[in-house]
Amino acid sequence: MRPELPPSLRLDKWLWHARFFKTRGLAAGQVTGGHVRVNGTRAAKPAQQVRPGDVLTFPQGGQVRVVRIAQLGTRRGPAPEAQALYEDITPAAPADAHPANPRYEGEGRPTKRARRKLFPEGSGSLE
């Protein structure tokens, strides 16, 4: 007799239940596109089975998310219920991850008067 395997769920369905993607089709598209890794291995198809303890890595909103599956879930419930399905182990972004806004000398765009001073009439303006 074979030992019982722990319960499992389709990868695209779990990503949708955990509210990482708005639709199951979007989740399946990310998996099919090769953007999702399960335990460090690229997921080949949306129907790949995942279990509690598996680690998923995927891009979302300009950052790479790393989550450990805590529970499988039975439905796509409210956000607090979805957040209980995983443990977020995404490494913290460094403080300088986003460059600061550039600083310009002066006060932004020149006024009409300031532009006239830059290019007086008859001095060969940008024509």
N, C-alpha and C positions, 0 to 999 in steps of 0.2 A: 504494500500500500504506500502511495506517495504522501509526503508530508503536505499539509495545507499551506498554500501560498497566502500571504497577507492580501487583503482586498486591494484592488487597483482601479484606476480610472484613466480614460483617454487623456492624453496631454492637452489637446486643444480644449477639451471640456473643463479640465481643472483650471487652466489659465482664464477661461471665461468665468467660472464659478468664483475665482479669487479676484475678479474684477480688474485684471491687468489689461484686458481688451474689451471693448464695448460689445463686440459680437463674436460669436464662435467662429464665424468665417474669417474675421481679421486674425484671430488666434491661429487658425489653421494655415492662413497665408504666411504668417511669420515662421511657423514650423516648416512648411513646405519650402520657403525661401532659404532655409538653412541658417536662420538667425537664432535658434533656440538650442541650447546644450543641456543635456540631462547627465549629471554626474561627470561632466567634462567631455562627453561624447556628443557630437552633433546629432540631433533628433532627425531621423530619416522621414518620418511620416506623422501626421496629426493623430493617428490612432495608436501611437506608442503608449504603452501602459506605464503609469507612474504610481509610486507608492509613498507612504509617509517615510521621511528620511532622505528622499532623493533631493539633490541640489540642482536647481534650474538657473541658467544664466541666459539673459536675453536683453536686447536693447529696448529702452522705453523712454520716450521724451528726452532724447539727447544724452542719456546716461545709460550705463550698463547696470542692470539689476541682477542681484544674486540673492536667491531665496531658497530656504529649506522647507520642504513640504511637511507640515505638522499634522494636518488632517486632510481627508479627501473631500468632504462636503457632499451634500445630496441635492443642493439647489443653488441658484444664483440669488442669494439673499442680500440684505442690506450691507452697507460697508463694514460695520463692526463685526458682523458674522463672517464676511469675506476675509477680514484681517486676521481672524483667528485660524485661518487655514494655513498660514505660512509664518515663517520667522525670517525677517529681513536681515540678511548678513552682508548687504552691500557695503563695501569699504567706504569710509567717509571720504568725501572729496576734499582735496587740499584747499586751503583758504584762497589761494591765488588761481583757482581753476578758471574763474571768469575774469578776464582783464577788466580793469576799471575803465570808466568812460574817459575818452581822451580829453585833456585839458587844453583849451585854446587861450591864447593871449587875447585880451580884448573882451568884448561882451557879445560874442556870437556873430550873427550875420550883420554886416555893416548896413547902416541906414542910408537913405537916399543922399543925405548930405555928405556922409562919409565917403560914399562912392564918387561923388562929384569932386571931392578933394583928391581922391586917388587918380582920377582921370579927368583933368580939366579940359574944357572944350578946346578943340584944335591941337591937342597934344598927342594925337595918334592913339585914340582909345581902341579897344578891341573891335575892329570892324573887318 
